[in-house]
Structures are given as C-alpha cells and as structure tokens.
C-alpha cells in the first residue's frame, strides 16, 4: 500500500472512530440512539474507506472478467 493511500486510510479510520465514540457517549449519557443522518454519515465514510481499499481489486476483477 502506498504511503498516501495508507494516510488516507488512517484518516478515514480516525474520523469513523471519533464519530462512533461520540455516538456511543450519547447513548450512554442520554439513553437515546443517534439520529439516522449521523448513522448514514458514518456508513458513508465506511463505504468510502471500503472503496479506497478495494478500488484496485475491483478494477482488476472487472478487467479479468472481460
């Protein structure tokens, strides 16, 4: 994995972990689940991370299938 890609992955993971910590703390403090928009935001970040990690693999698989 290239250094810049590694830095992007680390950045995505830090953001996701922070968002999940905040959601968890909100559940502990208030006993309420996070809003749907907050969850969608974290899921979007996780999807972006997945695409970043799997991008080359997906492209190779499509090229091999042709």
Gaussian input, Z-matrix of N, CA and C with variables (Angstrom, degrees):
# hf/3-21g

backbone

0 1
 N
 C     1     B1
 C     2     B2     1     A1
 N     3     B3     2     A2     1     D1
 C     4     B4     3     A3     2     D2
 C     5     B5     4     A4     3     D3
 N     6     B6     5     A5     4     D4
 C     7     B7     6     A6     5     D5
 C     8     B8     7     A7     6     D6
 N     9     B9     8     A8     7     D7
 C    10    B10     9     A9     8     D8
 C    11    B11    10    A10     9     D9
 N    12    B12    11    A11    10    D10
 C    13    B13    12    A12    11    D11
 C    14    B14    13    A13    12    D12
 N    15    B15    14    A14    13    D13
 C    16    B16    15    A15    14    D14
 C    17    B17    16    A16    15    D15
 N    18    B18    17    A17    16    D16
 C    19    B19    18    A18    17    D17
 C    20    B20    19    A19    18    D18
 N    21    B21    20    A20    19    D19
 C    22    B22    21    A21    20    D20
 C    23    B23    22    A22    21    D21
 N    24    B24    23    A23    22    D22
 C    25    B25    24    A24    23    D23
 C    26    B26    25    A25    24    D24
 N    27    B27    26    A26    25    D25
 C    28    B28    27    A27    26    D26
 C    29    B29    28    A28    27    D27
 N    30    B30    29    A29    28    D28
 C    31    B31    30    A30    29    D29
 C    32    B32    31    A31    30    D30
 N    33    B33    32    A32    31    D31
 C    34    B34    33    A33    32    D32
 C    35    B35    34    A34    33    D33
 N    36    B36    35    A35    34    D34
 C    37    B37    36    A36    35    D35
 C    38    B38    37    A37    36    D36
 N    39    B39    38    A38    37    D37
 C    40    B40    39    A39    38    D38
 C    41    B41    40    A40    39    D39
 N    42    B42    41    A41    40    D40
 C    43    B43    42    A42    41    D41
 C    44    B44    43    A43    42    D42
 N    45    B45    44    A44    43    D43
 C    46    B46    45    A45    44    D44
 C    47    B47    46    A46    45    D45
 N    48    B48    47    A47    46    D46
 C    49    B49    48    A48    47    D47
 C    50    B50    49    A49    48    D48
 N    51    B51    50    A50    49    D49
 C    52    B52    51    A51    50    D50
 C    53    B53    52    A52    51    D51
 N    54    B54    53    A53    52    D52
 C    55    B55    54    A54    53    D53
 C    56    B56    55    A55    54    D54
 N    57    B57    56    A56    55    D55
 C    58    B58    57    A57    56    D56
 C    59    B59    58    A58    57    D57
 N    60    B60    59    A59    58    D58
 C    61    B61    60    A60    59    D59
 C    62    B62    61    A61    60    D60
 N    63    B63    62    A62    61    D61
 C    64    B64    63    A63    62    D62
 C    65    B65    64    A64    63    D63
 N    66    B66    65    A65    64    D64
 C    67    B67    66    A66    65    D65
 C    68    B68    67    A67    66    D66
 N    69    B69    68    A68    67    D67
 C    70    B70    69    A69    68    D68
 C    71    B71    70    A70    69    D69
 N    72    B72    71    A71    70    D70
 C    73    B73    72    A72    71    D71
 C    74    B74    73    A73    72    D72
 N    75    B75    74    A74    73    D73
 C    76    B76    75    A75    74    D74
 C    77    B77    76    A76    75    D75
 N    78    B78    77    A77    76    D76
 C    79    B79    78    A78    77    D77
 C    80    B80    79    A79    78    D78
 N    81    B81    80    A80    79    D79
 C    82    B82    81    A81    80    D80
 C    83    B83    82    A82    81    D81
 N    84    B84    83    A83    82    D82
 C    85    B85    84    A84    83    D83
 C    86    B86    85    A85    84    D84
 N    87    B87    86    A86    85    D85
 C    88    B88    87    A87    86    D86
 C    89    B89    88    A88    87    D87
 N    90    B90    89    A89    88    D88
 C    91    B91    90    A90    89    D89
 C    92    B92    91    A91    90    D90
 N    93    B93    92    A92    91    D91
 C    94    B94    93    A93    92    D92
 C    95    B95    94    A94    93    D93
 N    96    B96    95    A95    94    D94
 C    97    B97    96    A96    95    D95
 C    98    B98    97    A97    96    D96
 N    99    B99    98    A98    97    D97
 C   100   B100    99    A99    98    D98
 C   101   B101   100   A100    99    D99
 N   102   B102   101   A101   100   D100
 C   103   B103   102   A102   101   D101
 C   104   B104   103   A103   102   D102
 N   105   B105   104   A104   103   D103
 C   106   B106   105   A105   104   D104
 C   107   B107   106   A106   105   D105
 N   108   B108   107   A107   106   D106
 C   109   B109   108   A108   107   D107
 C   110   B110   109   A109   108   D108
 N   111   B111   110   A110   109   D109
 C   112   B112   111   A111   110   D110
 C   113   B113   112   A112   111   D111
 N   114   B114   113   A113   112   D112
 C   115   B115   114   A114   113   D113
 C   116   B116   115   A115   114   D114
 N   117   B117   116   A116   115   D115
 C   118   B118   117   A117   116   D116
 C   119   B119   118   A118   117   D117
 N   120   B120   119   A119   118   D118
 C   121   B121   120   A120   119   D119
 C   122   B122   121   A121   120   D120
 N   123   B123   122   A122   121   D121
 C   124   B124   123   A123   122   D122
 C   125   B125   124   A124   123   D123
 N   126   B126   125   A125   124   D124
 C   127   B127   126   A126   125   D125
 C   128   B128   127   A127   126   D126
 N   129   B129   128   A128   127   D127
 C   130   B130   129   A129   128   D128
 C   131   B131   130   A130   129   D129
 N   132   B132   131   A131   130   D130
 C   133   B133   132   A132   131   D131
 C   134   B134   133   A133   132   D132
 N   135   B135   134   A134   133   D133
 C   136   B136   135   A135   134   D134
 C   137   B137   136   A136   135   D135
 N   138   B138   137   A137   136   D136
 C   139   B139   138   A138   137   D137
 C   140   B140   139   A139   138   D138
 N   141   B141   140   A140   139   D139
 C   142   B142   141   A141   140   D140
 C   143   B143   142   A142   141   D141
 N   144   B144   143   A143   142   D142
 C   145   B145   144   A144   143   D143
 C   146   B146   145   A145   144   D144
 N   147   B147   146   A146   145   D145
 C   148   B148   147   A147   146   D146
 C   149   B149   148   A148   147   D147
 N   150   B150   149   A149   148   D148
 C   151   B151   150   A150   149   D149
 C   152   B152   151   A151   150   D150
 N   153   B153   152   A152   151   D151
 C   154   B154   153   A153   152   D152
 C   155   B155   154   A154   153   D153
 N   156   B156   155   A155   154   D154
 C   157   B157   156   A156   155   D155
 C   158   B158   157   A157   156   D156
 N   159   B159   158   A158   157   D157
 C   160   B160   159   A159   158   D158
 C   161   B161   160   A160   159   D159
 N   162   B162   161   A161   160   D160
 C   163   B163   162   A162   161   D161
 C   164   B164   163   A163   162   D162
 N   165   B165   164   A164   163   D163
 C   166   B166   165   A165   164   D164
 C   167   B167   166   A166   165   D165
 N   168   B168   167   A167   166   D166
 C   169   B169   168   A168   167   D167
 C   170   B170   169   A169   168   D168
 N   171   B171   170   A170   169   D169
 C   172   B172   171   A171   170   D170
 C   173   B173   172   A172   171   D171
 N   174   B174   173   A173   172   D172
 C   175   B175   174   A174   173   D173
 C   176   B176   175   A175   174   D174
 N   177   B177   176   A176   175   D175
 C   178   B178   177   A177   176   D176
 C   179   B179   178   A178   177   D177
 N   180   B180   179   A179   178   D178
 C   181   B181   180   A180   179   D179
 C   182   B182   181   A181   180   D180
 N   183   B183   182   A182   181   D181
 C   184   B184   183   A183   182   D182
 C   185   B185   184   A184   183   D183
 N   186   B186   185   A185   184   D184
 C   187   B187   186   A186   185   D185
 C   188   B188   187   A187   186   D186
 N   189   B189   188   A188   187   D187
 C   190   B190   189   A189   188   D188
 C   191   B191   190   A190   189   D189
 N   192   B192   191   A191   190   D190
 C   193   B193   192   A192   191   D191
 C   194   B194   193   A193   192   D192
 N   195   B195   194   A194   193   D193
 C   196   B196   195   A195   194   D194
 C   197   B197   196   A196   195   D195

   B1=1.4494
   B2=1.5256
   B3=1.3113
   B4=1.4613
   B5=1.5304
   B6=1.3150
   B7=1.4715
   B8=1.5258
   B9=1.3489
   B10=1.4642
   B11=1.5243
   B12=1.3288
   B13=1.4613
   B14=1.5270
   B15=1.3175
   B16=1.4653
   B17=1.5312
   B18=1.3278
   B19=1.4654
   B20=1.5233
   B21=1.3183
   B22=1.4573
   B23=1.5215
   B24=1.3226
   B25=1.4641
   B26=1.5244
   B27=1.3186
   B28=1.4690
   B29=1.5233
   B30=1.3155
   B31=1.4555
   B32=1.5315
   B33=1.3300
   B34=1.4696
   B35=1.5248
   B36=1.3208
   B37=1.4642
   B38=1.5211
   B39=1.3194
   B40=1.4715
   B41=1.5204
   B42=1.3300
   B43=1.4633
   B44=1.5285
   B45=1.3165
   B46=1.4663
   B47=1.5229
   B48=1.3246
   B49=1.4683
   B50=1.5221
   B51=1.3242
   B52=1.4607
   B53=1.5273
   B54=1.3159
   B55=1.4633
   B56=1.5295
   B57=1.3237
   B58=1.4626
   B59=1.5252
   B60=1.3290
   B61=1.4695
   B62=1.5235
   B63=1.3437
   B64=1.4639
   B65=1.5250
   B66=1.3260
   B67=1.4654
   B68=1.5262
   B69=1.3099
   B70=1.4595
   B71=1.5208
   B72=1.3183
   B73=1.4583
   B74=1.5242
   B75=1.3271
   B76=1.4571
   B77=1.5173
   B78=1.3099
   B79=1.4637
   B80=1.5250
   B81=1.3151
   B82=1.4652
   B83=1.5231
   B84=1.3280
   B85=1.4677
   B86=1.5195
   B87=1.3274
   B88=1.4602
   B89=1.5238
   B90=1.3152
   B91=1.4632
   B92=1.5159
   B93=1.3474
   B94=1.4646
   B95=1.5221
   B96=1.3105
   B97=1.4606
   B98=1.5280
   B99=1.3306
   B100=1.4683
   B101=1.5237
   B102=1.3141
   B103=1.4565
   B104=1.5196
   B105=1.3041
   B106=1.4661
   B107=1.5257
   B108=1.3212
   B109=1.4616
   B110=1.5194
   B111=1.3262
   B112=1.4602
   B113=1.5235
   B114=1.3098
   B115=1.4658
   B116=1.5216
   B117=1.3319
   B118=1.4658
   B119=1.5250
   B120=1.3222
   B121=1.4578
   B122=1.5223
   B123=1.3259
   B124=1.4670
   B125=1.5247
   B126=1.3166
   B127=1.4633
   B128=1.5272
   B129=1.3228
   B130=1.4652
   B131=1.5280
   B132=1.3247
   B133=1.4631
   B134=1.5231
   B135=1.3150
   B136=1.4650
   B137=1.5255
   B138=1.3197
   B139=1.4654
   B140=1.5270
   B141=1.3360
   B142=1.4591
   B143=1.5248
   B144=1.3180
   B145=1.4588
   B146=1.5175
   B147=1.3113
   B148=1.4708
   B149=1.5254
   B150=1.3149
   B151=1.4649
   B152=1.5193
   B153=1.3177
   B154=1.4583
   B155=1.5255
   B156=1.3192
   B157=1.4607
   B158=1.5204
   B159=1.3210
   B160=1.4591
   B161=1.5209
   B162=1.3050
   B163=1.4642
   B164=1.5049
   B165=1.3147
   B166=1.4546
   B167=1.5194
   B168=1.3257
   B169=1.4456
   B170=1.5161
   B171=1.3332
   B172=1.4592
   B173=1.5153
   B174=1.3214
   B175=1.4542
   B176=1.5185
   B177=1.3307
   B178=1.4566
   B179=1.5171
   B180=1.3298
   B181=1.4641
   B182=1.5024
   B183=1.3263
   B184=1.4701
   B185=1.5275
   B186=1.3209
   B187=1.4686
   B188=1.5239
   B189=1.3242
   B190=1.4579
   B191=1.5191
   B192=1.3369
   B193=1.4571
   B194=1.5261
   B195=1.3294
   B196=1.4675
   B197=1.4934
   A1=107.67
   A2=115.93
   A3=120.12
   A4=110.29
   A5=114.76
   A6=119.82
   A7=111.58
   A8=117.79
   A9=119.02
   A10=110.95
   A11=116.82
   A12=119.67
   A13=109.41
   A14=116.31
   A15=120.65
   A16=110.17
   A17=116.76
   A18=120.98
   A19=111.16
   A20=117.25
   A21=120.65
   A22=110.34
   A23=116.96
   A24=121.19
   A25=110.05
   A26=116.42
   A27=120.46
   A28=110.20
   A29=117.34
   A30=121.46
   A31=111.18
   A32=116.50
   A33=120.44
   A34=110.52
   A35=116.67
   A36=119.83
   A37=112.00
   A38=117.63
   A39=120.21
   A40=110.90
   A41=115.90
   A42=120.28
   A43=110.04
   A44=116.92
   A45=120.99
   A46=110.69
   A47=116.74
   A48=120.29
   A49=111.51
   A50=117.82
   A51=120.96
   A52=110.98
   A53=116.25
   A54=119.92
   A55=111.05
   A56=117.04
   A57=120.57
   A58=111.50
   A59=117.06
   A60=119.86
   A61=110.86
   A62=116.03
   A63=120.17
   A64=111.13
   A65=116.86
   A66=120.32
   A67=110.49
   A68=116.33
   A69=121.37
   A70=110.75
   A71=116.82
   A72=120.41
   A73=110.67
   A74=116.32
   A75=120.12
   A76=112.16
   A77=116.80
   A78=120.91
   A79=109.75
   A80=116.86
   A81=119.98
   A82=111.71
   A83=117.11
   A84=121.17
   A85=112.96
   A86=116.02
   A87=121.11
   A88=113.68
   A89=117.07
   A90=120.16
   A91=112.21
   A92=116.11
   A93=119.85
   A94=109.88
   A95=114.88
   A96=119.57
   A97=109.91
   A98=117.35
   A99=120.30
   A100=111.03
   A101=115.80
   A102=120.69
   A103=110.23
   A104=115.51
   A105=120.76
   A106=111.70
   A107=117.74
   A108=121.69
   A109=112.54
   A110=115.88
   A111=119.51
   A112=110.81
   A113=115.38
   A114=120.23
   A115=110.38
   A116=116.47
   A117=119.85
   A118=111.58
   A119=117.08
   A120=121.30
   A121=112.10
   A122=116.24
   A123=119.79
   A124=110.08
   A125=116.90
   A126=119.58
   A127=111.43
   A128=117.18
   A129=120.42
   A130=110.50
   A131=116.80
   A132=120.27
   A133=111.16
   A134=116.70
   A135=120.25
   A136=110.51
   A137=116.77
   A138=121.01
   A139=110.46
   A140=117.17
   A141=120.78
   A142=110.59
   A143=116.91
   A144=120.84
   A145=110.64
   A146=116.32
   A147=120.62
   A148=110.94
   A149=116.68
   A150=120.31
   A151=111.33
   A152=116.63
   A153=120.49
   A154=110.76
   A155=115.87
   A156=120.46
   A157=112.95
   A158=117.42
   A159=121.61
   A160=113.52
   A161=118.07
   A162=121.55
   A163=113.90
   A164=118.03
   A165=121.30
   A166=111.31
   A167=117.97
   A168=121.61
   A169=110.46
   A170=116.89
   A171=120.87
   A172=110.52
   A173=117.76
   A174=121.27
   A175=110.82
   A176=117.79
   A177=121.20
   A178=109.66
   A179=116.97
   A180=120.50
   A181=111.55
   A182=117.48
   A183=121.23
   A184=110.14
   A185=117.39
   A186=121.15
   A187=110.68
   A188=116.99
   A189=121.25
   A190=111.24
   A191=117.00
   A192=121.36
   A193=111.84
   A194=117.65
   A195=121.38
   A196=112.48
   D1=131.64
   D2=-179.64
   D3=-68.10
   D4=158.97
   D5=-176.88
   D6=-62.30
   D7=-42.78
   D8=-178.28
   D9=-67.53
   D10=-36.94
   D11=177.69
   D12=-66.02
   D13=-40.79
   D14=177.88
   D15=-60.83
   D16=-42.01
   D17=178.37
   D18=-63.95
   D19=-38.23
   D20=177.78
   D21=-64.85
   D22=-42.94
   D23=179.16
   D24=-62.06
   D25=-46.29
   D26=179.49
   D27=-60.38
   D28=-42.01
   D29=179.66
   D30=-63.11
   D31=-46.16
   D32=177.97
   D33=-60.10
   D34=-45.66
   D35=-178.44
   D36=-64.00
   D37=-40.11
   D38=177.61
   D39=-61.13
   D40=-44.31
   D41=-179.87
   D42=-62.61
   D43=-47.42
   D44=-178.38
   D45=-61.99
   D46=-45.64
   D47=179.21
   D48=-60.64
   D49=-41.65
   D50=179.54
   D51=-64.32
   D52=-45.12
   D53=179.15
   D54=-61.62
   D55=-42.54
   D56=179.78
   D57=-67.25
   D58=-37.18
   D59=175.90
   D60=-61.05
   D61=-44.66
   D62=-179.96
   D63=-63.11
   D64=-41.81
   D65=177.95
   D66=-62.82
   D67=-45.39
   D68=-179.84
   D69=-61.15
   D70=-44.13
   D71=179.52
   D72=-62.71
   D73=-38.61
   D74=177.07
   D75=-63.09
   D76=-39.12
   D77=177.74
   D78=-65.71
   D79=-43.43
   D80=180.00
   D81=-66.05
   D82=-43.28
   D83=-176.63
   D84=-73.08
   D85=-47.70
   D86=-172.41
   D87=-102.50
   D88=-18.67
   D89=-176.81
   D90=72.77
   D91=16.02
   D92=-178.86
   D93=-113.76
   D94=145.32
   D95=176.90
   D96=-74.09
   D97=153.16
   D98=178.26
   D99=-66.09
   D100=160.40
   D101=177.95
   D102=-68.94
   D103=154.35
   D104=-177.99
   D105=-59.12
   D106=-36.96
   D107=179.55
   D108=-62.60
   D109=-36.99
   D110=178.00
   D111=-65.64
   D112=-43.12
   D113=179.49
   D114=-65.02
   D115=-42.31
   D116=178.10
   D117=-60.95
   D118=-37.50
   D119=178.69
   D120=-63.08
   D121=-43.49
   D122=178.58
   D123=-68.11
   D124=-40.65
   D125=177.23
   D126=-61.97
   D127=-37.66
   D128=177.67
   D129=-64.61
   D130=-40.06
   D131=176.98
   D132=-64.94
   D133=-39.39
   D134=178.33
   D135=-66.03
   D136=-39.23
   D137=177.41
   D138=-64.75
   D139=-41.84
   D140=177.99
   D141=-62.27
   D142=-40.56
   D143=177.40
   D144=-64.13
   D145=-43.46
   D146=178.56
   D147=-60.41
   D148=-44.64
   D149=178.90
   D150=-64.20
   D151=-38.21
   D152=178.03
   D153=-62.45
   D154=-43.51
   D155=-178.43
   D156=-74.19
   D157=-36.16
   D158=-174.70
   D159=-99.49
   D160=-1.25
   D161=-175.09
   D162=-52.71
   D163=-50.63
   D164=-178.41
   D165=-68.19
   D166=-39.73
   D167=179.81
   D168=-61.96
   D169=-44.22
   D170=-179.26
   D171=-62.84
   D172=-41.84
   D173=-179.82
   D174=-65.66
   D175=-39.79
   D176=179.22
   D177=-65.86
   D178=-42.80
   D179=-179.72
   D180=-61.69
   D181=-41.81
   D182=179.22
   D183=-65.64
   D184=-40.43
   D185=-179.97
   D186=-66.72
   D187=-38.45
   D188=179.33
   D189=-69.07
   D190=-33.21
   D191=-179.15
   D192=-70.14
   D193=-25.49
   D194=-177.17
   D195=-73.04

